[in-house]
Amino acid sequence: MIEARDGQEAIDLALEHTPDFVILDIGMPKVDGFGVVSALRGMPIFTATPILALTAAGGDLTRRDFEEAGFTAWLPKPIRPAIIRQALVDFTC
């Protein structure tokens, strides 16, 4: 597992390591999760990569907002590891 401290580092690490999946917190510094997913989806290598949004921001945003932004799924906080594992099974098989 590789962790980024901010959105720009997430983009850089994704380019360096080409992960099988990405879990993004929406509220990252420098570039938020929406900016990261937009950047990654703009690159052919990441068009089919599962990208999961992890966020506590659910009030004004809908599942459709996340899907339209390019996320594969939206996982609301707080989250249990079992939910993340199941999402990875669902979206990487």
HULINHU-V668653 format. One record per residue. N is the residue number from 1. RES is the residue in one letter. D_FIRST is the distance of its C-alpha to the first C-alpha in Angstrom with 2 decimals. Layout:
n:N res:RES d_first:D_FIRST
n:N res:RES d_first:D_FIRST
This chain:
n:1 res:M d_first:0.00
n:2 res:I d_first:3.77
n:3 res:E d_first:6.61
n:4 res:A d_first:10.15
n:5 res:R d_first:13.35
n:6 res:D d_first:15.51
n:7 res:G d_first:16.17
n:8 res:Q d_first:17.31
n:9 res:E d_first:14.26
n:10 res:A d_first:12.23
n:11 res:I d_first:14.82
n:12 res:D d_first:14.80
n:13 res:L d_first:11.11
n:14 res:A d_first:11.51
n:15 res:L d_first:14.64
n:16 res:E d_first:13.35
n:17 res:H d_first:10.52
n:18 res:T d_first:11.98
n:19 res:P d_first:9.18
n:20 res:D d_first:10.64
n:21 res:F d_first:10.29
n:22 res:V d_first:9.93
n:23 res:I d_first:10.53
n:24 res:L d_first:12.88
n:25 res:D d_first:14.95
n:26 res:I d_first:18.46
n:27 res:G d_first:19.69
n:28 res:M d_first:17.71
n:29 res:P d_first:19.96
n:30 res:K d_first:21.38
n:31 res:V d_first:20.42
n:32 res:D d_first:19.97
n:33 res:G d_first:17.92
n:34 res:F d_first:21.05
n:35 res:G d_first:21.32
n:36 res:V d_first:17.79
n:37 res:V d_first:18.29
n:38 res:S d_first:21.72
n:39 res:A d_first:20.62
n:40 res:L d_first:18.05
n:41 res:R d_first:20.60
n:42 res:G d_first:23.16
n:43 res:M d_first:21.55
n:44 res:P d_first:22.45
n:45 res:I d_first:19.17
n:46 res:F d_first:17.54
n:47 res:T d_first:20.57
n:48 res:A d_first:19.36
n:49 res:T d_first:15.61
n:50 res:P d_first:15.01
n:51 res:I d_first:14.46
n:52 res:L d_first:14.68
n:53 res:A d_first:16.41
n:54 res:L d_first:15.87
n:55 res:T d_first:19.10
n:56 res:A d_first:22.00
n:57 res:A d_first:24.28
n:58 res:G d_first:25.99
n:59 res:G d_first:29.62
n:60 res:D d_first:30.72
n:61 res:L d_first:27.96
n:62 res:T d_first:28.15
n:63 res:R d_first:25.92
n:64 res:R d_first:27.94
n:65 res:D d_first:27.08
n:66 res:F d_first:23.37
n:67 res:E d_first:24.17
n:68 res:E d_first:26.56
n:69 res:A d_first:24.05
n:70 res:G d_first:21.86
n:71 res:F d_first:19.36
n:72 res:T d_first:19.03
n:73 res:A d_first:19.19
n:74 res:W d_first:19.66
n:75 res:L d_first:18.27
n:76 res:P d_first:20.50
n:77 res:K d_first:19.71
n:78 res:P d_first:19.96
n:79 res:I d_first:17.66
n:80 res:R d_first:17.12
n:81 res:P d_first:14.03
n:82 res:A d_first:16.43
n:83 res:I d_first:17.02
n:84 res:I d_first:13.45
n:85 res:R d_first:13.38
n:86 res:Q d_first:16.79
n:87 res:A d_first:16.02
n:88 res:L d_first:13.34
n:89 res:V d_first:16.05
n:90 res:D d_first:18.65
n:91 res:F d_first:17.20
n:92 res:T d_first:15.43
n:93 res:C d_first:18.32
